[in-house]
Amino acid sequence: GQQLNQSPQSMFIQEGEDVSMNCTSSSIFNTWLWYKQDPGEGPVLLIALYKAGELTSNGRLTAQFGITRKDSFLNISASIPSDVGIYFCAGHVSGAGSYQLTFGKGTKLSVIP
Amino acid sequence: DVKVTQSSRYLVKRTGEKVFLECVQDMDHENMFWYRQDPGLGLRLIYFSYDVKMKEKGDIPEGYSVSREKKERFSLILESASTNQTSMYLCAIKRTVEAFFGQGTRLTVV
């Protein structure tokens, strides 16, 4: 199936630093989603983006839907130890029979206290 | 809030056993999915269902089957478990465009 290119694959940062990660695709998406997965748990939806150019925040998290509709990024400001986990992007194409989401492979974030 | 519940957090099964992974949702959503997650490979879709008794193969259906007899329940079946099916299994429902996941089942086949 289709894959999104998510980068970086992993990051080690100091507590208090800002973090940036992104997803790119060769295809257009109508919706971009960002998830976080804590170790041993299922992914949890953080932010949903529905319109090209949209910028949405959720606490210290900010995500943007790229203007070309082929990319999205997620920023985390002032990281804390509980930000540790794997962050996934996902894209959705609207239309009849479009049941699936396409997922990136994830960015594994480690925060050094 | 959407609630997706997987019946087991951890399972250990023997090679050749028939294994059932159960997933239950509480909100009457039509679309349900089973993924497996392995390090470096991301989430891979095994099967999905868009209604009762309806199912579609995903990207890696070999060695698996599914059952959806009631709208709220979607079961993943490993017909004859093998060691290469050791993995994290995630059930999800889809509400309009957003997916919501269960807590995952970590299956080890020995």
Interface residues (C-beta under 8 A of the other chain):
Chain A: G1 Q3 N30 T31 L33 Y35 G40 E41 G42 P43 V44 L45 A48 Y50 F88 A90 H92 S94 Y99 Q100 L101 F103 G104 K105 G106
Chain B: V4 Q6 N31 F33 G40 L41 G42 L43 R44 L45 F48 Y50 E56 G58 D59 L90 A92 K94 V97 E98 A99 F100 F101 G102 Q103 G104 R106
